[in-house]
Amino acid sequence: MSEAWVYILLCSDGTYYTGSTVDLDHRVEQHQAGVYDGYTAARRPVKLLWSDEFPDRDQAFDVERQIKKWTRKKKEALMNGDFQLLHWLAECKNATHFRNKEPKEKESQPGNK
């Protein structure tokens, strides 16, 4: 079983880049050198802010895809290890969500007095 990494970089324009790799140090060097055209090539220098190890590439790739969909605040909560805030940010805040609806009074039903 080979190890793999998910990482978050801070780009020179203040944005975050999330990626995954099997060789973290080498991949960060590639980003720093602008080896590949892409998001970070035009936003150098970059700084590694967070990384986590996973047992295989598939898991790392799945987590990368999940984190890429997150808001900046969720990524910052993850990087800061604030899992309570991360959980709160992940909860639905929509007014129609069942947790956010006002409880209905019990309606008169046959057998209820």
MARBA-642116 format. One record per residue: x, z, y of N, C-alpha, C, O in turn. Coordinates in pm, 1 decimal, always signed. Layout:
% MARBA-642116
+----------+----------+----------+----------+----------+----------+----------+----------+----------+----------+----------+----------+
|      n.X |      n.Z |      n.Y |     ca.X |     ca.Z |     ca.Y |      c.X |      c.Z |      c.Y |      o.X |      o.Z |      o.Y |
+----------+----------+----------+----------+----------+----------+----------+----------+----------+----------+----------+----------+
|        X |        Z |        Y |        X |        Z |        Y |        X |        Z |        Y |        X |        Z |        Y |
...
+----------+----------+----------+----------+----------+----------+----------+----------+----------+----------+----------+----------+
This chain:
% MARBA-642116
+----------+----------+----------+----------+----------+----------+----------+----------+----------+----------+----------+----------+
|      n.X |      n.Z |      n.Y |     ca.X |     ca.Z |     ca.Y |      c.X |      c.Z |      c.Y |      o.X |      o.Z |      o.Y |
+----------+----------+----------+----------+----------+----------+----------+----------+----------+----------+----------+----------+
|    +84.2 |     +0.0 |   -117.5 |     +0.0 |     +0.0 |     +0.0 |    +89.3 |     +0.0 |   +124.5 |   +175.6 |    +86.6 |   +138.9 |
|    +68.8 |    -96.5 |   +214.0 |   +151.1 |   -102.6 |   +333.6 |    +79.9 |    -37.9 |   +450.7 |    -42.8 |    -40.0 |   +459.7 |
|   +157.7 |    +18.8 |   +539.1 |    +98.2 |    +83.0 |   +655.7 |    +72.3 |    -20.1 |   +764.5 |   +134.7 |   -126.2 |   +768.0 |
|    -18.9 |    +12.4 |   +851.4 |    -51.8 |    -73.2 |   +965.0 |    -87.8 |    +17.0 |  +1082.5 |   -118.2 |   +135.0 |  +1065.3 |
|    -83.8 |    -40.1 |  +1200.3 |   -104.5 |    +37.2 |  +1322.7 |   -210.4 |    -27.6 |  +1410.9 |   -223.8 |   -149.9 |  +1415.2 |
|   -284.7 |    +56.4 |  +1480.6 |   -368.9 |    +13.5 |  +1591.2 |   -307.1 |    +75.6 |  +1714.6 |   -262.5 |   +190.3 |  +1711.2 |
|   -304.1 |     -0.1 |  +1824.4 |   -237.8 |    +50.0 |  +1944.3 |   -314.0 |     +6.9 |  +2068.9 |   -389.4 |    -90.4 |  +2067.7 |
|   -292.1 |    +82.1 |  +2176.4 |   -346.3 |    +47.2 |  +2307.1 |   -230.3 |    +43.8 |  +2405.8 |   -152.1 |   +138.4 |  +2416.5 |
|   -221.4 |    -68.7 |  +2478.2 |   -119.2 |    -86.7 |  +2580.4 |   -183.4 |    -77.9 |  +2718.3 |   -298.5 |   -117.2 |  +2737.4 |
|   -107.6 |    -26.1 |  +2813.5 |   -145.5 |    -34.0 |  +2953.9 |    -71.7 |   -153.3 |  +3012.1 |    +51.1 |   -159.9 |  +3006.1 |
|   -146.3 |   -247.3 |  +3068.5 |    -86.3 |   -366.1 |  +3128.9 |    -56.7 |   -340.4 |  +3276.6 |   -108.7 |   -245.8 |  +3335.8 |
|    +26.9 |   -425.0 |  +3334.6 |    +70.1 |   -406.3 |  +3472.8 |    -45.3 |   -412.1 |  +3572.5 |    -34.4 |   -357.5 |  +3682.4 |
|   -155.7 |   -477.4 |  +3535.9 |   -270.6 |   -484.8 |  +3626.2 |   -368.3 |   -368.5 |  +3606.4 |   -475.8 |   -366.6 |  +3666.3 |
|   -330.6 |   -271.4 |  +3521.9 |   -414.2 |   -153.4 |  +3499.4 |   -514.7 |   -167.4 |  +3387.8 |   -587.3 |    -72.2 |  +3358.9 |
|   -521.6 |   -282.4 |  +3324.0 |   -614.5 |   -301.7 |  +3212.9 |   -551.3 |   -253.9 |  +3082.5 |   -430.1 |   -234.1 |  +3073.9 |
|   -635.6 |   -236.1 |  +2981.9 |   -589.3 |   -196.5 |  +2849.8 |   -595.5 |   -315.8 |  +2755.9 |   -684.6 |   -400.2 |  +2765.6 |
|   -499.6 |   -321.0 |  +2665.3 |   -499.2 |   -420.0 |  +2558.4 |   -494.9 |   -344.3 |  +2426.8 |   -411.2 |   -255.8 |  +2409.3 |
|   -583.2 |   -377.4 |  +2334.8 |   -588.1 |   -314.8 |  +2202.9 |   -546.2 |   -417.6 |  +2098.7 |   -591.2 |   -532.1 |  +2102.0 |
|   -460.2 |   -376.4 |  +2006.4 |   -415.1 |   -466.2 |  +1901.4 |   -385.4 |   -391.0 |  +1773.3 |   -395.4 |   -268.5 |  +1767.8 |
|   -348.8 |   -465.8 |  +1670.4 |   -307.6 |   -405.4 |  +1543.1 |   -188.8 |   -482.8 |  +1489.4 |   -171.3 |   -600.8 |  +1519.8 |
|   -107.3 |   -416.0 |  +1409.5 |    +15.2 |   -476.7 |  +1358.3 |    +66.6 |   -395.4 |  +1239.7 |    +22.1 |   -283.2 |  +1215.7 |
|   +160.6 |   -453.8 |  +1166.4 |   +227.4 |   -380.2 |  +1058.7 |   +363.9 |   -328.7 |  +1104.0 |   +425.2 |   -248.1 |  +1034.0 |
|   +412.5 |   -374.1 |  +1219.9 |   +542.0 |   -330.3 |  +1273.3 |   +524.3 |   -299.7 |  +1421.9 |   +539.3 |   -387.5 |  +1506.8 |
|   +492.7 |   -176.1 |  +1451.3 |   +455.0 |   -136.4 |  +1586.9 |   +565.9 |   -161.1 |  +1688.3 |   +541.8 |   -222.0 |  +1792.4 |
|   +686.0 |   -115.0 |  +1659.4 |   +796.0 |   -130.6 |  +1756.2 |   +822.5 |   -278.4 |  +1786.4 |   +838.5 |   -316.8 |  +1902.3 |
|   +827.0 |   -359.6 |  +1682.8 |   +852.7 |   -502.5 |  +1700.6 |   +740.8 |   -569.4 |  +1781.1 |   +767.0 |   -652.8 |  +1867.9 |
|   +616.7 |   -532.3 |  +1751.7 |   +503.2 |   -595.0 |  +1821.3 |   +503.5 |   -557.8 |  +1969.2 |   +476.0 |   -642.9 |  +2053.8 |
|   +534.1 |   -432.8 |  +2002.0 |   +540.1 |   -392.1 |  +2142.7 |   +652.5 |   -468.5 |  +2213.2 |   +635.7 |   -511.1 |  +2327.5 |
|   +765.5 |   -486.1 |  +2147.0 |   +875.7 |   -565.3 |  +2203.5 |   +830.8 |   -708.8 |  +2230.0 |   +866.6 |   -767.6 |  +2332.0 |
|   +751.7 |   -765.2 |  +2137.4 |   +701.1 |   -900.9 |  +2156.6 |   +610.0 |   -908.5 |  +2279.5 |   +619.2 |  -1002.1 |  +2358.9 |
|   +523.0 |   -809.9 |  +2293.9 |   +436.5 |   -806.3 |  +2412.6 |   +522.4 |   -797.7 |  +2538.8 |   +499.0 |   -869.6 |  +2636.0 |
|   +621.4 |   -709.3 |  +2536.2 |   +706.1 |   -686.6 |  +2652.7 |   +782.7 |   -813.4 |  +2691.7 |   +803.4 |   -839.6 |  +2810.2 |
|   +824.3 |   -891.3 |  +2592.9 |   +901.8 |  -1012.4 |  +2617.1 |   +813.7 |  -1134.4 |  +2645.9 |   +864.4 |  -1239.3 |  +2685.5 |
|   +683.4 |  -1121.2 |  +2626.4 |   +593.6 |  -1234.2 |  +2648.1 |   +612.9 |  -1344.6 |  +2546.3 |   +598.2 |  -1462.5 |  +2578.3 |
|   +646.0 |  -1306.8 |  +2423.1 |   +674.6 |  -1403.2 |  +2316.9 |   +556.3 |  -1497.2 |  +2292.5 |   +576.1 |  -1617.0 |  +2272.1 |
|   +435.9 |  -1445.4 |  +2294.4 |   +317.5 |  -1527.8 |  +2269.4 |   +235.6 |  -1539.7 |  +2397.1 |   +219.8 |  -1442.4 |  +2470.9 |
|   +183.6 |  -1659.4 |  +2422.8 |    +88.8 |  -1674.9 |  +2532.7 |    -35.5 |  -1595.3 |  +2495.6 |    -77.6 |  -1594.8 |  +2379.9 |
|    -91.4 |  -1531.3 |  +2589.7 |   -211.2 |  -1453.5 |  +2563.6 |   -232.4 |  -1351.0 |  +2673.2 |   -173.0 |  -1359.2 |  +2780.7 |
|   -316.1 |  -1256.6 |  +2644.8 |   -359.7 |  -1159.2 |  +2745.3 |   -243.2 |  -1084.9 |  +2809.5 |   -236.8 |  -1074.8 |  +2932.1 |
|   -152.1 |  -1033.4 |  +2729.8 |    -45.4 |   -949.9 |  +2785.9 |    +68.5 |  -1029.2 |  +2847.4 |   +143.9 |   -975.1 |  +2928.3 |
|    +82.9 |  -1156.1 |  +2811.4 |   +195.2 |  -1235.9 |  +2861.9 |   +196.0 |  -1242.0 |  +3014.3 |   +302.6 |  -1241.0 |  +3075.7 |
|    +78.8 |  -1248.3 |  +3075.1 |    +68.3 |  -1256.2 |  +3220.8 |    +50.4 |  -1118.4 |  +3285.2 |    +31.7 |  -1108.8 |  +3406.5 |
|    +56.0 |  -1013.5 |  +3205.9 |    +30.3 |   -878.6 |  +3256.9 |   +143.5 |   -782.3 |  +3221.8 |   +120.1 |   -664.9 |  +3193.2 |
|   +266.2 |   -833.7 |  +3224.6 |   +381.8 |   -752.3 |  +3192.5 |   +436.8 |   -688.8 |  +3318.8 |   +418.0 |   -742.6 |  +3427.9 |
|   +503.8 |   -576.5 |  +3306.5 |   +536.2 |   -506.6 |  +3181.7 |   +415.4 |   -430.8 |  +3126.2 |   +319.3 |   -401.6 |  +3197.3 |
|   +424.0 |   -400.3 |  +2998.0 |   +321.1 |   -321.8 |  +2931.6 |   +381.8 |   -188.6 |  +2887.4 |   +503.2 |   -174.9 |  +2872.4 |
|   +293.8 |    -91.9 |  +2867.3 |   +339.0 |    +39.7 |  +2823.4 |   +250.1 |    +86.0 |  +2708.1 |   +127.5 |    +81.7 |  +2718.5 |
|   +310.8 |   +129.6 |  +2599.8 |   +235.7 |   +181.2 |  +2485.4 |   +179.4 |   +317.9 |  +2522.6 |   +254.5 |   +410.6 |  +2553.0 |
|    +46.0 |   +329.8 |  +2519.9 |    -19.4 |   +456.3 |  +2553.1 |    -67.4 |   +532.7 |  +2431.1 |    -69.2 |   +655.7 |  +2431.4 |
|   -106.5 |   +460.3 |  +2326.2 |   -166.2 |   +526.0 |  +2209.1 |   -145.0 |   +437.7 |  +2087.6 |   -146.5 |   +315.0 |  +2096.9 |
|   -125.4 |   +501.9 |  +1973.8 |   -121.4 |   +430.9 |  +1845.9 |   -163.0 |   +526.2 |  +1735.4 |   -149.7 |   +648.0 |  +1747.5 |
|   -213.4 |   +468.6 |  +1628.1 |   -250.6 |   +547.6 |  +1510.6 |   -222.8 |   +462.9 |  +1387.8 |   -240.6 |   +341.1 |  +1388.7 |
|   -179.5 |   +528.6 |  +1284.0 |   -140.8 |   +462.1 |  +1159.9 |   -258.4 |   +457.7 |  +1063.5 |   -337.9 |   +551.4 |  +1055.6 |
|   -268.0 |   +346.8 |   +990.3 |   -372.4 |   +327.4 |   +890.7 |   -307.9 |   +282.1 |   +760.4 |   -197.9 |   +226.9 |   +761.7 |
|   -375.6 |   +305.1 |   +647.3 |   -315.5 |   +274.1 |   +517.8 |   -293.7 |   +125.0 |   +492.2 |   -205.8 |    +88.7 |   +414.0 |
|   -372.1 |    +38.0 |   +556.9 |   -355.6 |   -105.1 |   +531.7 |   -403.1 |   -186.9 |   +651.0 |   -466.9 |   -135.4 |   +742.8 |
|   -370.4 |   -315.3 |   +647.1 |   -403.3 |   -407.7 |   +756.5 |   -552.9 |   -419.1 |   +780.3 |   -598.2 |   -424.6 |   +894.6 |
|   -629.7 |   -422.5 |   +671.4 |   -774.1 |   -440.3 |   +685.6 |   -837.2 |   -326.7 |   +764.7 |   -918.8 |   -350.1 |   +853.8 |
|   -799.2 |   -203.6 |   +731.9 |   -853.7 |    -89.3 |   +805.7 |   -811.1 |    -93.8 |   +951.3 |   -892.4 |    -70.6 |  +1040.8 |
|   -684.7 |   -123.3 |   +975.4 |   -634.2 |   -130.1 |  +1112.1 |   -707.3 |   -238.8 |  +1190.6 |   -744.3 |   -217.1 |  +1306.0 |
|   -728.1 |   -353.2 |  +1130.6 |   -797.3 |   -463.2 |  +1197.7 |   -940.6 |   -425.4 |  +1231.2 |   -989.2 |   -455.8 |  +1340.2 |
|  -1009.2 |   -358.8 |  +1137.5 |  -1147.1 |   -315.1 |  +1162.0 |  -1153.8 |   -216.9 |  +1279.0 |  -1242.3 |   -227.3 |  +1363.9 |
|  -1060.9 |   -122.2 |  +1283.3 |  -1058.6 |    -24.0 |  +1392.6 |  -1024.5 |    -92.8 |  +1524.8 |  -1082.9 |    -60.8 |  +1628.3 |
|   -930.4 |   -186.7 |  +1521.7 |   -897.5 |   -263.5 |  +1643.1 |  -1022.6 |   -330.5 |  +1699.0 |  -1051.0 |   -319.5 |  +1818.3 |
|  -1096.5 |   -399.1 |  +1614.5 |  -1218.2 |   -468.6 |  +1658.3 |  -1320.8 |   -371.8 |  +1715.8 |  -1389.2 |   -403.3 |  +1813.1 |
|  -1330.9 |   -253.8 |  +1655.1 |  -1425.1 |   -153.6 |  +1705.0 |  -1383.7 |   -105.7 |  +1844.0 |  -1466.0 |   -101.1 |  +1935.3 |
|  -1257.0 |    -70.4 |  +1859.8 |  -1208.0 |    -17.6 |  +1987.5 |  -1218.0 |   -123.4 |  +2097.2 |  -1247.6 |    -89.7 |  +2211.8 |
|  -1194.5 |   -248.8 |  +2065.2 |  -1202.6 |   -354.9 |  +2166.3 |  -1340.3 |   -362.8 |  +2230.0 |  -1352.6 |   -409.6 |  +2343.2 |
|  -1443.0 |   -318.8 |  +2161.4 |  -1580.0 |   -321.1 |  +2214.6 |  -1610.5 |   -199.3 |  +2302.4 |  -1713.0 |   -196.1 |  +2370.5 |
|  -1523.6 |   -101.4 |  +2301.1 |  -1548.6 |    +23.1 |  +2373.6 |  -1528.4 |     +7.1 |  +2523.5 |  -1460.0 |    -83.8 |  +2570.5 |
|  -1590.7 |    +99.0 |  +2596.6 |  -1569.0 |   +107.3 |  +2740.2 |  -1431.2 |   +167.8 |  +2767.1 |  -1368.9 |   +226.9 |  +2678.9 |
|  -1386.8 |   +151.6 |  +2888.0 |  -1259.2 |   +210.8 |  +2931.0 |  -1261.6 |   +363.4 |  +2911.9 |  -1163.2 |   +422.4 |  +2867.2 |
|  -1374.5 |   +426.0 |  +2946.1 |  -1384.9 |   +572.4 |  +2933.3 |  -1372.0 |   +617.1 |  +2787.9 |  -1308.3 |   +718.7 |  +2760.0 |
|  -1431.1 |   +543.1 |  +2696.1 |  -1418.7 |   +578.5 |  +2554.2 |  -1274.6 |   +564.5 |  +2507.6 |  -1225.2 |   +649.4 |  +2433.4 |
|  -1205.9 |   +457.8 |  +2550.5 |  -1066.1 |   +439.8 |  +2513.9 |   -981.2 |   +553.7 |  +2569.8 |   -891.5 |   +603.5 |  +2501.8 |
|  -1009.0 |   +594.5 |  +2692.3 |   -932.7 |   +703.5 |  +2753.0 |   -959.0 |   +836.2 |  +2681.5 |   -867.3 |   +916.6 |  +2664.8 |
|  -1081.8 |   +859.3 |  +2639.7 |  -1113.0 |   +981.0 |  +2564.1 |  -1035.4 |   +981.2 |  +2432.1 |   -981.7 |  +1084.4 |  +2391.8 |
|  -1029.5 |   +867.0 |  +2365.7 |   -953.4 |   +855.4 |  +2240.7 |   -806.0 |   +884.3 |  +2265.1 |   -744.7 |   +962.7 |  +2192.7 |
|   -749.2 |   +820.5 |  +2367.8 |   -606.7 |   +837.9 |  +2396.2 |   -573.3 |   +981.9 |  +2435.1 |   -463.6 |  +1030.4 |  +2407.5 |
|   -668.8 |  +1050.0 |  +2499.7 |   -648.2 |  +1189.2 |  +2540.5 |   -681.9 |  +1288.7 |  +2430.6 |   -663.9 |  +1409.2 |  +2447.9 |
|   -730.6 |  +1238.8 |  +2317.9 |   -767.4 |  +1327.0 |  +2207.4 |   -891.2 |  +1409.5 |  +2236.3 |   -912.5 |  +1513.5 |  +2174.0 |
|   -973.3 |  +1364.1 |  +2330.5 |  -1095.5 |  +1436.2 |  +2367.5 |  -1211.1 |  +1382.7 |  +2282.9 |  -1289.8 |  +1299.9 |  +2328.7 |
|  -1219.9 |  +1430.7 |  +2160.3 |  -1318.2 |  +1378.7 |  +2066.4 |  -1460.0 |  +1424.2 |  +2098.9 |  -1556.8 |  +1357.9 |  +2061.6 |
|  -1472.3 |  +1536.2 |  +2167.6 |  -1604.8 |  +1580.5 |  +2212.0 |  -1659.5 |  +1481.2 |  +2315.4 |  -1775.2 |  +1440.0 |  +2306.8 |
|  -1576.7 |  +1443.2 |  +2412.7 |  -1619.1 |  +1344.4 |  +2511.4 |  -1642.7 |  +1209.5 |  +2444.9 |  -1739.9 |  +1141.3 |  +2477.4 |
|  -1557.3 |  +1170.4 |  +2354.0 |  -1572.7 |  +1043.0 |  +2283.5 |  -1707.2 |  +1039.0 |  +2211.6 |  -1777.4 |   +938.0 |  +2216.3 |
|  -1742.7 |  +1147.3 |  +2146.1 |  -1871.6 |  +1155.0 |  +2076.4 |  -1986.5 |  +1143.8 |  +2176.2 |  -2083.5 |  +1071.9 |  +2152.0 |
|  -1975.4 |  +1214.7 |  +2287.7 |  -2080.7 |  +1211.5 |  +2389.5 |  -2096.1 |  +1071.0 |  +2445.8 |  -2208.3 |  +1023.3 |  +2462.9 |
|  -1984.1 |  +1003.8 |  +2475.0 |  -1988.2 |   +868.4 |  +2529.3 |  -2046.5 |   +768.8 |  +2429.2 |  -2102.0 |   +666.2 |  +2468.5 |
|  -2033.9 |   +798.8 |  +2300.8 |  -2083.9 |   +708.6 |  +2196.9 |  -2235.0 |   +720.1 |  +2178.6 |  -2297.6 |   +629.9 |  +2123.0 |
|  -2293.3 |   +829.1 |  +2224.5 |  -2437.2 |   +847.8 |  +2207.7 |  -2514.5 |   +756.8 |  +2301.7 |  -2470.3 |   +728.2 |  +2412.9 |
|  -2628.1 |   +712.7 |  +2256.5 |  -2714.9 |   +627.2 |  +2337.1 |  -2773.5 |   +707.5 |  +2452.2 |  -2825.2 |   +817.5 |  +2432.9 |
|  -2764.6 |   +650.8 |  +2572.8 |  -2819.1 |   +717.0 |  +2691.7 |  -2946.0 |   +646.9 |  +2740.4 |  -3002.5 |   +684.7 |  +2843.0 |
|  -2990.1 |   +546.4 |  +2668.1 |  -3107.7 |   +469.7 |  +2705.0 |  -3230.5 |   +558.8 |  +2707.4 |  -3248.9 |   +641.4 |  +2618.0 |
|  -3313.6 |   +543.4 |  +2807.4 |  -3433.2 |   +627.4 |  +2821.6 |  -3529.0 |   +612.4 |  +2704.3 |  -3607.0 |   +703.6 |  +2676.7 |
|  -3524.9 |   +500.4 |  +2635.7 |  -3616.4 |   +479.3 |  +2523.6 |  -3561.5 |   +532.7 |  +2391.9 |  -3630.6 |   +529.6 |  +2290.0 |
|  -3437.2 |   +581.9 |  +2393.2 |  -3379.9 |   +637.9 |  +2271.1 |  -3458.6 |   +763.3 |  +2231.8 |  -3499.5 |   +839.8 |  +2319.2 |
|  -3480.1 |   +785.2 |  +2103.0 |  -3564.8 |   +894.8 |  +2057.6 |  -3517.9 |  +1030.7 |  +2108.3 |  -3600.7 |  +1119.1 |  +2130.3 |
|  -3388.7 |  +1049.6 |  +2127.3 |  -3339.8 |  +1178.8 |  +2174.8 |  -3368.0 |  +1201.1 |  +2322.9 |  -3366.0 |  +1314.7 |  +2370.3 |
|  -3394.2 |  +1093.8 |  +2395.6 |  -3413.6 |  +1104.1 |  +2539.4 |  -3559.9 |  +1099.4 |  +2581.3 |  -3590.8 |  +1111.3 |  +2699.9 |
|  -3648.9 |  +1082.4 |  +2486.7 |  -3792.1 |  +1078.5 |  +2516.7 |  -3845.8 |  +1219.9 |  +2529.4 |  -3800.8 |  +1313.0 |  +2462.6 |
|  -3943.3 |  +1232.0 |  +2617.5 |  -4011.0 |  +1361.0 |  +2631.1 |  -4092.8 |  +1384.9 |  +2504.7 |  -4156.1 |  +1292.9 |  +2452.9 |
|  -4091.6 |  +1507.9 |  +2455.5 |  -4172.3 |  +1535.7 |  +2335.5 |  -4321.3 |  +1521.9 |  +2367.2 |  -4368.6 |  +1568.5 |  +2470.9 |
|  -4392.4 |  +1458.6 |  +2278.1 |  -4536.7 |  +1442.5 |  +2294.4 |  -4605.3 |  +1569.4 |  +2247.3 |  -4562.9 |  +1634.0 |  +2151.5 |
|  -4711.7 |  +1602.6 |  +2317.1 |  -4790.6 |  +1717.7 |  +2271.3 |  -4863.4 |  +1676.1 |  +2145.7 |  -4899.0 |  +1559.8 |  +2127.1 |
|  -4884.6 |  +1773.7 |  +2060.4 |  -4952.9 |  +1744.5 |  +1936.1 |  -5093.1 |  +1692.7 |  +1967.8 |  -5170.6 |  +1756.8 |  +2038.9 |
|  -5122.4 |  +1577.5 |  +1914.3 |  -5253.5 |  +1518.9 |  +1934.4 |  -5351.2 |  +1585.4 |  +1840.9 |  -5316.3 |  +1632.5 |  +1732.6 |
|  -5474.1 |  +1587.6 |  +1886.2 |  -5578.9 |  +1644.9 |  +1801.0 |  -5596.9 |  +1555.3 |  +1680.0 |  -5628.5 |  +1436.9 |  +1691.7 |
|  -5576.7 |  +1612.6 |  +1568.0 |  -5596.5 |  +1542.0 |  +1443.1 |  -5690.8 |  +1624.0 |  +1357.8 |  -5698.4 |  +1746.2 |  +1370.8 |
|  -5760.8 |  +1556.8 |  +1272.3 |  -5848.6 |  +1634.2 |  +1183.5 |  -5767.7 |  +1739.6 |  +1108.1 |  -5662.4 |  +1710.6 |  +1051.4 |
|  -5817.6 |  +1858.4 |  +1108.8 |  -5750.3 |  +1966.5 |  +1037.5 |  -5659.8 |  +2048.0 |  +1129.4 |  -5618.9 |  +2157.2 |  +1090.0 |
|  -5626.3 |  +2001.3 |  +1249.1 |  -5547.5 |  +2078.2 |  +1345.8 |  -5642.8 |  +2151.5 |  +1438.5 |  -5736.9 |  +2091.6 |  +1490.6 |
|  -5620.2 |  +2276.9 |  +1459.2 |  -5705.0 |  +2355.8 |  +1547.2 |  -5626.8 |  +2406.3 |  +1663.6 |  -5681.6 |  +2475.4 |  +1749.5 |
+----------+----------+----------+----------+----------+----------+----------+----------+----------+----------+----------+----------+
